[in-house]
């Protein structure tokens, strides 16, 4: 089959897809009920429980909007971080990082409304409602307001940082700045985070290099992983960077203990990298420490170490090889973009099998092939979504089939497949696909129950059985 028309995707801004949401725990469901009551009264500062995630605090100015809230267990509110998940799951990052919130006395707030697909006006409104409500209800340090997002949420965080001077730092995971935005001299610090198997990793590396030519305080954190929220230990480094920013601009006094711990951990990471002969990683760790310690502590040891590394022949060879692989990766993406137009199922079957084999091999190239698989997953998601929304069912079926092949554990692939089968009037296959979507993390009851294709099926889908499987 050859699609008649495809608008090639632009893997930027709010089109980026990430891991599936997780269902709130029973305790958080209770919190939802509690805060529904709170929303009906005039909230006053410090009226919320501490050390406990509240899944839904409803905004007084717009009760259709809500946010998840975590106040550190000590009750101190030295800084606040607003989180943006691409699926609007405000509780998800709070669950992941609440231990860090306790360690740093950071208030964590996660939007339940901001999600992939929002336009700029919606994004701005969501921020205004969220910001105004939290500033009214909570005692927050107005000099230490930070934003953090993952994937499409990283684009949201960057957008907010670019347009609101109250934001002092942006942490962007799995994506960078909004479309057509170049690195410049910004009023906020920028921390980019990506897994080495993340399809946007090379973009963040390039962005970091662009930031090197500006006055913006910035750093790049890479970890062994894919397109996902950063592990706690990586986010811990990002949070420490916020502390160093505050020390640098005299918002807080110098913390010798924090600096000592960071120095020890950084030197340990450099030792691990050099013992593995991973000279690029070792140099990156030195660059990170030099940036973090600037204006805070002496970084002379790291500068000397980095100079010895970058003058090492092994480092130069690895850097040359990395650049070669980046070129191959970009050429492959160009090839895929051409093939999106061709509709050659045999080409894609062979390509996907080859990528899967190479991505799991114990070779230096494996991470590149992981990124290419993730790139195709995003491409097939975006194109499938476009055709489904345009009711071009034949084209949608083709790309949804490819989406399931390249990313069989992505819940969206199976949810899209369920929509196609429902349009074809097949209740059994629709039910099977919804069950597989749930098995792979889908838990959006409202979306499923309101999906027009599912509501009109005869015989009807047994939604109760599917909901019972949701976690």
C-alpha angles and dihedrals in degrees: 000000000000117000112231094222137003126180101214113236125249106214095217144093118007099349093080115112125208141181118314124269123258126225118253116253122250090260090056091049087057089050089053089058092046094052093046085065092045090054091064093060135057103269117218128201116283093016093125128086116257127228092024132099112237105202098200128026107171119222114242093213092053118013091194087072127069142162140207115244135200122180111191117257094247089058092234118134105197094154141354131226121197112207129207119196116191091233097045094251100146094177096056099077091038090058091049097048108027091108088057090049089057092047094050100029091240122157110225121209123180123193115231092193108047109091144145113296098037115133122227095264091053091047092051092048092048090053094046093050093044095046096045093048095048093044089053097045103037138053101239134169103250091198094059108051115148136176129208132182143167127223107326086004089060088059089051092050091049092048091053092047091051094051104035121060092197088075111091100181141019124206110194120188123190095355140041138213124345120276117299092003115135127206110266144156099298131182091232134062116246126216116187119197129186142158114241087240093051114118088223096051094100090050091054091047089052091047091051090053089051090051088055086071093055138065093244114121105238145158138184124220119193125185138180100266146078137259098320144110108290119264115258095255091055093047088049088064090049091051090048087054089058089053091050090049089054092048090049094054092041095246089130133016120261113277108212092185092055091048092049093051092047092050092051094047093046094050089048091053090050091051091051091050094047092047087056090047088239096146096169091056091046091052091047090053090051091050090049092052093046090053095044095048097044107124091001109068141349111288095181094117092055093047091053092045092050092049090054091048099048091048090054114107090221091057092049091051092049092048091051090050091049091053090049091053092047088055091050090049093052091047090051091052089052090050091050092049088057092047092053085073096049104060095214107160093185092055092052094045091054093042094050093047090049093048092049092052094048094043092060096045121107095245136117088247095058094092090053091055090047088055091049091052089051090048091055091046090056092044094052091045093052096045093043091050091050094051093044091052090049092048091239092146100173093054091042092053091054095052095039088056089054091045091057091048097051097040110020094166095055110107093209092062091059093041090055089048089053090054091052092049091047090053087053089053095244108141095177095055091042090054092047092052094047089051090052090048089054091046087057096049108280111147107152099127094174094053092048095047092047096046102118094214092057096045094056098048121122119233088033125241114257095239093173092062092048093047090051089064094053117108 
